[in-house]
Amino acid sequence: MTQSLGAEQAAMKLIAQYGDDAEVIAMLRAAEYAALGDLDGLAQWDDILACIAQLTREPPDPKRLN
């Protein structure tokens, strides 16, 4: 995964909390940062969205969950 470990961990937490809705929640957060003009925050949420997309295609390695 090319995104940061923090983005991957955030993605896993969102998936654990929201399940199939995790991507929608992350998109809403990204939109909030975009509306505020916070490009750094938007970039972070874009990374989280990419991680969610990848994790929902491929289950995470069980060794990395802890």
C-alpha positions in Angstrom: 0.0 0.0 0.0 1.4 3.3 -1.0 -0.5 5.4 1.5 0.7 6.2 5.0 0.3 3.7 7.8 -1.9 6.3 9.5 -4.3 6.4 6.6 -4.4 2.6 6.5 -5.2 2.5 10.2 -7.9 5.2 9.9 -9.4 3.3 7.0 -9.5 0.0 9.0 -11.1 1.9 12.0 -13.8 3.4 9.7 -14.5 0.0 8.1 -14.8 -1.6 11.6 -17.1 1.1 12.8 -19.2 1.8 9.7 -18.8 -1.4 7.6 -20.1 -0.8 4.0 -20.7 2.8 4.7 -17.1 3.6 5.6 -16.4 5.0 2.1 -19.4 7.3 2.2 -18.4 8.6 5.7 -14.8 9.3 4.4 -16.2 11.0 1.3 -18.3 13.3 3.4 -15.3 14.2 5.6 -13.2 14.8 2.4 -15.9 17.1 1.1 -15.9 19.1 4.3 -12.2 19.7 4.0 -12.6 20.6 0.3 -15.4 23.1 1.2 -13.1 24.7 3.8 -10.3 24.9 1.3 -8.0 22.7 3.5 -6.0 21.0 0.8 -3.8 19.1 3.4 -6.9 17.7 5.1 -8.4 16.8 1.8 -5.3 15.0 0.7 -5.3 13.0 4.0 -8.9 11.9 3.4 -8.2 11.1 -0.2 -5.5 8.7 1.1 -7.9 7.2 3.5 -10.5 6.8 0.7 -7.8 5.0 -1.4 -7.0 2.7 1.5 -10.7 1.9 2.1 -11.1 1.1 -1.6 -8.1 -1.2 -1.5 -9.1 -2.9 1.8 -12.6 -3.6 0.6 -11.1 -5.2 -2.6 -8.5 -7.2 -0.7 -8.9 -8.3 2.9 -6.1 -7.0 5.1 -3.2 -9.2 6.3 -4.3 -10.5 9.7 -0.8 -9.8 11.0 -1.3 -6.1 10.4 -4.6 -5.8 12.2 -2.9 -5.7 15.7 
